[in-house]
Amino acid sequence: MAEVDNSLFAIEVDTDDYAETAAGDAPSVPRTFQSEADFAAIKASYTAKQDNGNLYAELLQHVPELDSSSSSIGSEGRKLDKREQMLLGYVVGELYYDKEYAEIEQICEKVKKTCQVDAKLGGNLDRWAERARVRQESQR
């Protein structure tokens, strides 16, 4: 029987080296062992995320297919990832708060026409559009 060279599988990796590589070569220091100078440096470089209150524009940046002025609507559509679906929910909530019920119905229809919609997202879109329809009728 011929002997097989298994040198590829004989590679040894130190767990410490692997952990540093996985962490991006940045050694992590628990906050309880952080020096006052390190804390001050992190605190000085910290900036809070600011939301301008226009999530619809942010959604259109992430999913340009939903822009009505855009001609990039495809026949097959693309699947929204989880972050985009969450952003869509936030947009609907923002529009609901602003009492823009017709906009909610329009965006739900745009998503159905231009994107791949699974059962869960489809149910959410139907529920949002129905609530907007009911609110719009109650305002008349």
C-alpha positions in Angstrom: 0.0 0.0 0.0 1.3 3.4 -1.0 2.0 5.9 1.8 -0.1 9.1 1.6 1.5 12.5 2.6 -0.9 14.1 5.1 1.3 17.1 5.8 -1.5 19.4 5.0 -3.5 18.1 7.9 -0.5 18.1 10.3 -0.6 21.9 10.6 -0.6 23.0 14.2 -2.3 26.3 15.1 -1.9 27.8 18.6 -5.3 28.8 20.0 -4.0 32.2 21.1 -2.7 33.0 17.6 -6.1 32.0 16.2 -8.0 34.1 18.6 -5.9 37.2 17.9 -6.3 36.6 14.2 -10.0 36.2 14.4 -10.3 39.4 16.5 -8.4 41.4 13.9 -5.1 41.3 15.7 -6.5 43.6 18.4 -6.0 42.2 21.8 -9.2 42.7 23.9 -8.9 44.1 27.3 -11.9 43.7 29.7 -13.3 47.0 30.9 -12.6 46.0 34.5 -8.9 46.0 33.7 -8.8 49.1 31.6 -6.6 51.9 32.7 -8.0 55.4 33.3 -6.0 56.7 30.3 -7.4 54.0 28.0 -10.9 54.8 29.1 -10.4 58.6 28.6 -9.1 57.9 25.1 -12.1 55.8 24.2 -14.5 58.3 25.8 -12.9 61.2 23.8 -13.2 59.3 20.5 -16.9 58.2 21.1 -19.6 59.8 19.0 -23.3 58.9 19.2 -25.1 57.8 16.1 -27.5 60.6 15.1 -30.7 59.8 13.3 -32.1 62.6 11.1 -35.6 61.2 11.3 -35.9 60.4 7.6 -35.7 56.6 7.5 -37.5 56.4 4.1 -34.5 58.1 2.4 -32.2 55.6 4.1 -34.4 52.7 2.9 -34.2 54.1 -0.7 -30.4 54.2 -0.4 -30.3 50.5 0.6 -33.1 49.4 -1.8 -33.0 51.7 -4.8 -35.6 49.5 -6.5 -38.3 51.0 -4.3 -37.7 54.5 -5.7 -40.6 55.3 -8.0 -38.4 57.6 -10.1 -35.9 54.8 -10.6 -36.1 52.7 -13.7 -34.2 49.8 -12.1 -37.2 47.7 -11.4 -36.4 44.1 -12.3 -38.9 41.4 -13.1 -37.4 38.9 -10.7 -36.7 41.3 -7.8 -34.2 40.9 -5.1 -34.6 39.4 -1.6 -34.4 41.9 1.2 -32.0 40.9 3.9 -32.9 41.0 7.5 -31.5 44.5 8.1 -33.5 45.9 5.1 -36.6 44.2 6.3 -36.2 45.8 9.8 -35.5 49.2 8.2 -38.7 48.7 6.2 -40.6 48.1 9.4 -39.1 51.3 11.0 -40.1 53.3 7.9 -43.7 52.0 8.1 -43.7 52.9 11.8 -42.4 56.4 11.0 -45.0 56.9 8.3 -47.7 55.7 10.6 -46.6 58.1 13.3 -46.7 60.9 10.8 -50.2 59.8 9.7 -49.0 59.2 6.1 -51.3 56.2 5.6 -51.4 56.4 1.8 -47.6 56.3 1.7 -47.7 53.1 3.8 -50.0 51.4 1.3 -47.9 52.6 -1.6 -44.6 51.3 -0.1 -46.2 48.0 0.7 -47.3 47.6 -2.9 -43.9 48.6 -4.2 -42.2 46.0 -2.1 -44.6 43.3 -3.3 -44.0 44.3 -6.9 -40.2 44.8 -6.9 -38.9 42.4 -4.2 -39.0 38.7 -3.5 -41.5 38.4 -0.6 -41.6 35.4 1.7 -44.6 34.4 3.8 -43.5 36.3 6.9 -42.7 39.6 5.1 -45.9 39.2 3.0 -48.0 38.8 6.1 -46.4 41.9 7.6 -46.9 43.9 4.4 -50.6 42.9 4.3 -51.1 43.7 7.9 -49.4 47.2 7.6 -51.4 48.0 4.5 -54.7 46.9 6.1 -54.0 49.0 9.2 -53.2 52.0 7.1 -56.4 51.5 5.0 -58.5 51.3 8.2 -56.9 54.5 9.6 -57.3 56.3 6.4 -61.0 55.4 6.2 -61.6 56.4 9.8 -60.2 59.9 9.1 -62.7 60.6 6.4 
